[in-house]
Amino acid sequence: MDDVFGALADPVRRELYRWVVAQAEPVSRDQAASGAGVPRHTAKFHLDRLVADGLLETEFRRLTGRRGPGAGRPAKLYRRSARQVSLTLPPRQYELAAQIMAAALDGGGDPEALHTAAAEVGRRAGTSLEALGYEPHERDGVVELLNCPFHALAAEHTALVCGMNLHLVGALLEGTERRAVLDPAPGRCCVTVVGDEFGRSDESTPV
C-alpha cells in the first residue's frame, strides 16, 4: 500500500487520478489535462506515473471512428485499473478538528475560543499546508487550497469551520510573508493565501 500513497501524494497527480476514475469512459491525455486544469505536458507525466504504479490502465483507440489509411494514429486513452484502492481522497483531518474543538470547549466554547484553539494547534503542529491535506495551488500570485480537510464539517457548519480554517492556516503561515484570507468559492477551501502586496482586510489573518 505504501506505493499507492506515494503515487497519490502529489496533489496534481491525485486530482488527475480522481478525474479520470470519475469518467464513465476512457479519456485522452488532452481530456484529462482539461478536466484537471493542468498543462498537457504535466498531465502526461503524472498519467504515465499512475499507469506505472498500476492505478490506471491504457488502451489505444481512434477517437474519430475513421479506419484505414489517413485515419491517423490511435489515441492513448486512460481508465481506472482493476486494482482495488481503499483511500480517503482527498485527505481529511477530522481527528485534528476534534482536537481543536475540544480545546475550544475548554476555553469557553464560543467562536473566539475556537479561533484561538485553531491558531494554537496550528503553531504546535509545525507542519505544512500539504501535510494537512490542503493541496495548495498557486495561480496569479494567490495560493488556492484545493481541498478542505474538514469538508463534511464545513458542509454542515460552514461559518464555524471557515473561521477555524482561517486561523489554523494563518498559524501555519506565521514567519512567512504570506497570510490567510477568507475567500470562499465552490470546489475548494474557503481560505486562500496571499502576499502582503494584495493589501489587508478585516477578514485576514496576518502572519
Summary of the structure (lengths in Angstrom):
residues: 207
radius of gyration: 20.5
end to end distance: 37.5
largest distance: 75.8
contacts: 596
relative contact order: 0.11
helix: 43%
strand: 16%
